[in-house]
Amino acid sequence: MKLKDALQKGKFIVTSEVQSPFDDDPEALVNTLKKVRGRVDSVTVSEVEIEGVVGDTLKTCDILQKNRFEAIYQTTTRQKNRTQLQKDLVNAHEIGVENLLVFTEDYRITGDSLQEMMFFHVDAGKLASVLAHLKEGHTVDGETLSSKPEFVLGSGVESSWGKDVPDLEMKEMEEMTKMGAGYFLTTPVFDLDRFEKFLKQTQTFGTPVIAEVMILRTAGMGQFLNRHLKSGLVPEWAIKKLARAPDKQKASIELFADIVTGLKDLCQGIHIISIGGEEKLKYYLDAAKLK
């Protein structure tokens, strides 16, 4: 079943994320994922750049599609003008990609501000313009395309707020809903009570919410993410659980399964961030009773 159909039918969705390999052999990554083929609805391929080297996201999407995986092309709008964004989306469409996950900016760690509001509206407007033109079968410059690219649009949103969701976040979600977002993808979820409050605040949009679930294999991994990605991203109780466990993999799987079990009654799916642990993804799916 395609992601679009699964969303419309209210199915509990399971997606996973991979990074484009920096070598010339993404086939190795696909061979690892074959162990869970049929157990994940789609695979997101994120754009990654390290020290000026960029992984070939579209090539990886193409190989996934050819190996019977439904690919989701993930991109950001922050560093792309309309022409570059349009080029990438047309290329994605040409290799058969039907799903698009967009982050209009990196995860915010501040609250509402005029600068953030202006930034979001500029980027959202840029994305809306490109998508509208493609859907009509022509470029932003008026050139006619051979087809009319249309995507299932997913939008990344911040979900780590407590009782109150900031006004800016609500306005972002409202704008993306108007743009036709098929689902919202949250930041990683660890606190189910807080996440439930977030959902109650945002359920008025009527758009499915998919929760990110991060596979933490060691306490050191959690500390690294807090230090280099976002402070407080991984709660201290999760880090302590992994640090004290005599069997790290067992504790990691238990942590994942407990979070997923709680999410099954709250939202419409999960998005698994395996952080290079694709070869053991099967064990996590088994523990969480996912297909």
Protein Blocks (a to p, Z undefined) as FASTA:
>chain_A
ZZklmmmnopacddddddddfbfblklmmmmmmmmgojafbdcdddddeehiacdfklmm
mmmmmnopacdddddfklpcfklmmmmmmmmmmnopabdcddfbdcdfbdcdfklmmmmm
mmmmmmmmmmmmmmnopafkopacfbdcdddddddddfkbcfbccfklmmmmmmmmmnop
abdcddddfblmlmmmmmmmmmmnopacdddddddfbfklmmmmmmmmoghklcfklmmm
mmmpmblmlmmmmmmmmmmmmmmmmmgbdcddeehplmmmmmmmmmnopZZ
